């Protein structure tokens, strides 16, 4: 099957993707983002103090009776920026945007792995693509709600609630960390 390509840009960037672009940082629980990872020139016209761009890359190919999917969460340094590298609370807020993207990548992996597909070929890809689009829509809504409720890191109590909630959910979905998924075709 051919790889699919499309990009949706909101506060985060998500999309079907071709092979990994140079400079992207794969999600890794052992490596937290630092302000040094934010390489884009700040948008001086923006009222925001920072922007975190991430992408959930989705690629697929088939080998005989096996469909191999890869759903990887990436941070995009050259699309991410900050106006300050001194604000630790803001950095924690921006890091959680990346964690939220990973949460939705895991939710999607779980749904795909737990679905008993009755179709194959293009119909199967259409089903998986629809799941992907639904999760990306929910991710966008979640990212917006996160920014709104925390007032972009200013509401400390809400920031702590979100941090606990997202990290707890990531732990609950730990078994869906592997970006590689295989589906046996009919």
C-alpha positions in Angstrom: 0.0 0.0 0.0 1.2 3.5 -0.7 2.0 5.8 2.1 -0.6 8.6 2.7 0.2 12.2 3.2 -1.7 15.2 4.8 -1.0 17.8 7.5 -3.3 19.5 9.9 -1.9 22.6 11.7 -3.5 24.0 14.9 -1.5 24.5 18.1 0.1 21.2 17.2 1.0 19.7 13.9 -0.4 16.3 13.1 -0.4 14.3 9.9 0.1 11.4 7.7 3.8 11.5 7.0 6.4 10.3 4.6 9.7 9.0 6.2 11.0 10.9 9.2 12.1 14.4 8.5 15.6 15.4 9.6 15.7 17.1 13.0 12.5 15.8 14.5 12.7 14.5 18.1 10.9 11.2 18.7 8.8 11.0 21.9 10.8 9.4 24.7 9.7 9.4 28.3 13.3 9.5 29.4 14.1 12.7 27.5 12.2 15.9 28.5 12.3 18.8 26.1 14.5 21.8 27.0 14.3 25.4 25.8 17.4 24.5 23.6 15.1 22.2 21.6 13.0 25.2 20.5 14.8 26.4 17.3 12.2 28.4 15.4 12.3 32.2 15.4 9.7 33.5 17.8 6.5 35.0 16.4 6.8 38.5 17.7 3.2 39.3 16.7 1.8 36.4 18.8 0.5 37.0 22.2 1.8 33.6 23.2 5.2 33.3 24.9 6.0 29.9 23.3 4.6 27.4 20.8 5.2 23.6 20.8 4.7 21.9 17.5 4.4 18.1 17.4 3.3 15.6 14.8 1.8 12.2 15.0 3.3 10.6 12.0 1.3 7.8 10.4 2.7 5.5 7.8 1.6 2.1 6.4 2.9 -0.6 4.1 2.0 -4.1 3.4 4.1 -7.2 3.2 2.1 -10.1 2.0 -0.7 -10.8 4.5 0.7 -8.3 7.0 -0.1 -4.6 7.2 2.6 -2.7 9.1 1.6 0.7 10.6 3.9 3.1 12.3 2.3 5.8 14.6 5.1 7.9 16.0 4.8 11.2 18.0 7.5 13.8 17.1 8.4 17.2 18.4 9.3 19.7 15.7 12.2 21.9 16.8 12.2 24.1 13.7 8.5 24.9 14.1 8.6 25.4 17.9 9.6 28.6 19.5 9.9 30.6 22.7 10.3 34.2 23.6 11.9 33.4 26.9 14.2 30.6 28.0 14.0 31.5 31.7 10.4 30.5 32.6 10.4 27.0 34.1 6.6 26.9 34.6 6.1 27.7 30.9 8.5 25.0 29.8 6.6 22.5 31.9 3.4 23.7 30.3 4.9 23.3 26.8 6.3 19.9 27.6 2.8 18.7 28.6 1.6 19.6 25.1 4.1 17.0 23.8 2.9 14.5 26.4 -0.7 15.1 25.4 0.2 14.3 21.8 1.7 11.0 23.0 -1.4 10.2 24.9 -3.5 10.4 21.8 -0.9 8.4 19.8 -1.3 5.7 22.4 -5.1 5.9 22.4 -5.0 5.5 18.6 -2.6 2.5 18.8 -4.9 0.9 21.4 -8.0 1.3 19.3 -6.3 -0.1 16.2 -4.8 -3.1 18.1 -8.2 -3.8 19.8 -10.3 -3.5 16.7 -11.3 -6.7 14.9 -11.2 -5.5 11.3 -13.6 -7.2 8.9 -12.2 -5.7 5.8 -8.8 -5.6 4.1 -7.0 -3.6 1.5 -8.2 -0.1 0.8 -11.3 -0.5 3.0 -9.1 -1.4 6.0 -6.9 1.6 5.3 -10.0 3.8 5.1 -11.1 2.5 8.5 -7.7 3.2 10.0 -7.5 6.6 8.4 -10.9 7.5 9.8 -9.7 6.4 13.3 -6.6 8.6 12.9 -8.6 11.6 11.8 -11.0 11.2 14.7 -8.2 11.0 17.2 -6.4 14.0 15.7 -9.6 16.0 16.0 -10.0 15.0 19.6 -6.3 15.8 20.2 -6.7 19.3 18.8 -9.8 19.9 21.0 -7.9 18.6 24.1 -4.9 20.8 23.4 -7.1 23.9 23.1 -9.0 22.9 26.3 -5.6 22.5 28.1 -4.5 26.0 27.1 -7.8 27.5 28.0 -8.1 25.9 31.4 -4.5 26.5 32.4 -4.5 30.0 30.8 -1.2 28.9 29.1 0.4 27.9 32.4 -0.8 30.9 34.5 -3.4 28.9 36.5 -1.0 26.9 38.6 -3.6 24.7 40.3 -5.2 23.8 36.9 -1.7 23.2 35.4 -1.0 20.7 38.3 -4.3 18.9 37.6 -3.6 18.6 33.9 -0.1 17.3 34.6 -1.3 14.6 37.0 -4.2 13.6 34.7 -2.1 13.3 31.5 0.9 11.5 33.1 -1.5 9.1 34.9 -3.3 8.3 31.6 0.1 7.8 29.9 1.0 5.3 32.5 -2.3 3.5 32.1 -1.6 3.2 28.4 2.1 2.2 28.8 1.5 -1.1 26.9 0.7 1.0 23.8 4.1 2.8 23.7 5.5 0.9 20.7 4.8 3.0 17.5 4.9 -0.2 15.3 1.7 -2.0 14.8 1.1 -5.1 12.7 -2.3 -6.2 11.4 -2.8 -9.6 9.8 -4.8 -9.1 6.5 -7.6 -11.4 5.4 
